[in-house]
Amino acid sequence: MTVIVVMGVSGSGKTTIGTALARALDVGYAEADTFHPKANIEKMTAGHPLTDEDRAPWLEAIAGWIRDHQAGGGVVTSSALKRRYRDVLRSGGDVWFAHLQVDRALLAERMKTRTGHFMPVSLLDSQLADLEPLQPDESGAVFDNTGGTPQEITEAVLTAFRERS
């Protein structure tokens, strides 16, 4: 089965939409942040962006989760900022990307008001600079997550996922 990767920069709503999708589909769910080595979390907490080298074991771990959930499907979050990162995730099996887009001002506001997360607002611009949009040959769709309710966005993702070719 296909695993949905809910992607986007920090503050785009990946966890909210990802957990709702997993509930709606009755499949396993994983939060990408739990795959980060401690050193990555410490680096980001200190306000330093991750390098491709930092991200490599994290991406491989997520790809392993995807591989483990091919039989029953699943939903996992990941910023999946660059095409080459998504290529690593695709190495785990059949995936479909739900890219959540939000304007910068709202992203910053969400990041400032959330609690219990290590990602500082100071890293938002580095994520936005690294973000490469889904390409036409990549399986997935883009969703504006600025105005709708989580239920509306989840329904839009489910509809697109079920209607994919």
C-alpha positions as CSV (number, residue, x, y, z in Angstrom):
1,M,0.0,0.0,0.0
2,T,1.0,3.6,-0.4
3,V,2.4,5.6,2.5
4,I,1.4,9.2,2.6
5,V,4.3,11.6,3.5
6,V,2.9,14.9,4.8
7,M,5.5,17.4,3.9
8,G,6.3,21.1,4.4
9,V,8.3,23.5,6.4
10,S,8.1,23.8,10.2
11,G,4.7,25.2,11.2
12,S,2.9,24.1,8.1
13,G,0.6,21.7,10.0
14,K,2.2,18.4,9.3
15,T,1.5,16.8,12.7
16,T,-2.1,18.0,12.8
17,I,-3.0,16.9,9.3
18,G,-0.8,13.7,9.5
19,T,-2.5,12.4,12.6
20,A,-5.9,13.2,11.2
21,L,-5.1,11.4,8.0
22,A,-3.8,8.3,9.9
23,R,-7.0,8.2,12.0
24,A,-9.2,8.6,8.9
25,L,-7.4,5.8,7.0
26,D,-6.9,3.7,10.1
27,V,-3.2,3.2,9.4
28,G,0.0,3.7,11.4
29,Y,1.4,7.2,12.0
30,A,4.9,8.4,12.6
31,E,6.2,11.9,13.5
32,A,9.4,12.6,11.6
33,D,10.9,14.5,14.5
34,T,11.2,11.2,16.5
35,F,13.7,9.9,13.9
36,H,16.2,12.7,14.5
37,P,19.4,11.8,16.3
38,K,19.9,13.8,19.5
39,A,22.7,15.8,17.9
40,N,20.3,17.1,15.2
41,I,17.7,18.3,17.7
42,E,20.4,20.0,19.8
43,K,21.8,21.7,16.6
44,M,18.3,23.0,15.6
45,T,17.5,24.0,19.2
46,A,20.6,26.1,19.2
47,G,19.4,27.8,16.0
48,H,21.7,26.1,13.5
49,P,20.2,24.7,10.3
50,L,20.9,21.0,9.5
51,T,23.2,20.1,6.6
52,D,22.5,17.4,4.1
53,E,25.0,15.3,6.0
54,D,23.0,15.8,9.2
55,R,19.8,14.9,7.5
56,A,21.0,11.7,5.8
57,P,20.5,9.2,8.8
58,W,17.2,10.9,9.6
59,L,15.9,10.4,6.0
60,E,17.2,6.8,5.9
61,A,15.3,6.1,9.2
62,I,12.1,7.5,7.8
63,A,12.6,5.5,4.6
64,G,13.0,2.4,6.8
65,W,9.6,3.2,8.5
66,I,8.0,3.6,5.1
67,R,9.5,0.2,4.0
68,D,8.1,-1.4,7.2
69,H,4.6,0.0,6.5
70,Q,4.2,-0.9,2.8
71,A,1.9,-3.8,3.5
72,G,-0.6,-1.9,5.5
73,G,0.0,1.7,4.5
74,G,0.8,4.5,6.8
75,V,1.2,8.3,7.3
76,V,4.5,9.9,8.2
77,T,5.5,13.5,8.4
78,S,8.8,14.9,7.0
79,S,9.8,18.4,5.8
80,A,11.0,16.6,2.6
81,L,12.4,20.0,1.5
82,K,14.5,18.9,-1.4
83,R,13.9,16.5,-4.3
84,R,16.9,14.4,-3.3
85,Y,15.4,14.1,0.2
86,R,12.2,12.9,-1.3
87,D,14.2,10.4,-3.5
88,V,15.5,8.9,-0.3
89,L,12.0,8.6,1.2
90,R,10.8,7.0,-2.1
91,S,13.6,4.4,-1.7
92,G,11.4,3.0,1.1
93,G,8.6,2.1,-1.2
94,D,5.4,3.5,-2.7
95,V,4.8,7.0,-1.3
96,W,2.5,9.9,-2.1
97,F,3.4,13.4,-0.9
98,A,0.9,15.8,0.6
99,H,2.7,19.2,0.5
100,L,1.2,21.7,3.0
101,Q,1.9,25.3,2.0
102,V,1.5,28.2,4.3
103,D,2.6,31.8,3.9
104,R,5.6,32.9,5.8
105,A,3.9,35.3,8.2
106,L,1.4,32.6,9.4
107,L,4.2,30.1,9.6
108,A,6.2,32.4,11.9
109,E,3.1,33.1,14.0
110,R,2.4,29.4,14.4
111,M,6.0,28.7,15.4
112,K,6.0,31.5,18.0
113,T,2.9,30.3,19.7
114,R,3.4,26.6,19.8
115,T,4.9,24.9,22.8
116,G,7.1,21.9,23.3
117,H,8.8,22.1,19.9
118,F,12.6,22.5,19.4
119,M,12.5,24.4,16.1
120,P,13.1,28.1,16.5
121,V,11.5,30.7,14.2
122,S,15.0,31.8,13.3
123,L,15.4,28.6,11.1
124,L,12.2,29.3,9.1
125,D,13.9,31.2,6.4
126,S,16.6,28.5,5.9
127,Q,13.8,26.0,5.4
128,L,11.9,28.2,3.0
129,A,15.1,28.8,1.0
130,D,15.8,25.0,0.8
131,L,12.2,24.1,-0.2
132,E,11.9,22.6,-3.7
133,P,8.4,22.2,-4.9
134,L,7.1,18.8,-6.0
135,Q,7.9,18.2,-9.6
136,P,5.4,16.9,-12.2
137,D,6.9,13.4,-12.0
138,E,6.6,13.2,-8.2
139,S,3.4,11.5,-6.9
140,G,1.5,13.9,-4.7
141,A,-0.3,17.2,-4.5
142,V,0.0,20.7,-2.9
143,F,-2.5,21.9,-0.4
144,D,-2.9,25.5,0.9
145,N,-3.1,25.2,4.7
146,T,-3.7,28.8,5.6
147,G,-7.5,29.3,5.6
148,G,-9.3,26.0,6.0
149,T,-9.9,24.0,9.2
150,P,-7.8,20.9,9.9
151,Q,-10.9,18.8,9.0
152,E,-11.3,20.6,5.6
153,I,-7.6,20.2,4.8
154,T,-7.7,16.6,5.8
155,E,-10.7,16.0,3.6
156,A,-9.0,17.7,0.7
157,V,-5.9,15.5,1.1
158,L,-8.0,12.4,1.4
159,T,-10.0,13.2,-1.7
160,A,-6.8,13.9,-3.8
161,F,-5.1,10.7,-2.4
162,R,-8.1,8.6,-3.3
163,E,-8.4,10.1,-6.8
164,R,-4.7,9.9,-7.7
165,S,-3.9,8.3,-10.9
